[in-house]
């Protein structure tokens, strides 16, 4: 049982050093940094123009929907590239697994296209 604890010692040491380093960094920044920034530094920045509206106004939900759809369908590329490199070495099960993945992605894309999630009107 003592051997098991010895294997976890580097991990515990890493966690302790990371925690200690984090405390040191936050403590030094609290001591050294200017705690009273001027109004120009904390003002909103909008492409070089003065802010003309409240920074807390709501965005159209379609913006978030398009962003989430981009992330979801971008993940497809992370699975396609390694598969394309090893397609000649895969078994039939590996080939049909990626075909199933592509079919499900295509059906999902056709669905979001049909319900109009990609329209920006």
N, C-alpha and C positions, 0 to 999 in steps of 0.2 A: 504494500500500500504506500510505503514511503517513496518508492520509485515513481508511482503515479503522480504524486505531488511534485516531484522533482521535474517531471516533464512540463508541468504547467508553470513552473517558476519563470521562464523567460516571458511568457505572456503576462503574468502578473506584474513583473518588473516593468514591462513596456507600458502597461496601463498606469502604473504608479508614476513613471517618469512623464508620461503624456499629461496626466492630471496635474502634476507638479509644474511642468512647463507652462501649461495653460494658466494656472494661477499666477505664475511669475509674469507672464506676458500681460494678462489683464491688470495685475497690480501695478506694473510699471507704466502702462498706458494711462491708468487712472491718476498716477502721481505726476507724470510728465506732461500729459496733454492739456491743452487749454480747455477749461470747463465752461467758458462763457463765449461761445462763438458769436460773431456779429450776424446781423440780419441778412446780409448778402450771402453768407456762407450757407445758411439754412433755408434760403428761398428755393422755390421750385425752379427747375431749369427745363425750358421747352424749346429746344432747337435754336437757342440764341435770342428768342423773343421773350418779352416780359410775360409772365403768366396771365392769361386772360379769363380763366375760369377756375373753379374749385378743383383741386387735385383729387377729390373724392367722388367725382361724378361717376355714374355707372356706365359701363361699357355694354354694348350690344352683346347678347349671349352668343350670337353667331361668331363673334371673334374667338371666343373660348372654344366653341364647337369646332371651328376650322383648325385651331391650334391643336386640340386633342386628336382630331382625325389625322392631322399631319404626323403627330407622334406615333399614333397607332400604325399607320401605314408605312412610316419610315422604318419601323422595327422589321418589316418584311425584308428590307434590304440586308439587314444584319443576319438573317437566316438564309437568304438566297446566295450570297457570295461564298460562304464556306461550302454550301451544297454544290454550287457550280464547280468549285475546285475539285471536289471529291466524287462527282457523279459517276465517273467511270469505275470507281472502287466500291461503290455501294451495292448492297444486296437489293433484291426486289422489294423487300420490306422498307428499306430506307428510301428507295425511289418513290414508292407509293405513299409513304408518309409525307414527303414534301409535295407531292401532287395533291394530296388531301388538304394540306396547308394552303396551297395556292388556290384551290377551289373554294375553300372557306373564305379566304381573303377576297376573292372575286365576287362571291355572293354578297359579302358584307359591303363591298364598294358599290355594287349595283343597287343594294338596298338604300344606302345613304344617298345615292344619286337619285333614286326614284322618289324618296320622301322629300327631296329638295334641300338637304343639309348643305350642299355645296353652292347653293344659290345665294347671292349676296344682295340682290335688289336694293 
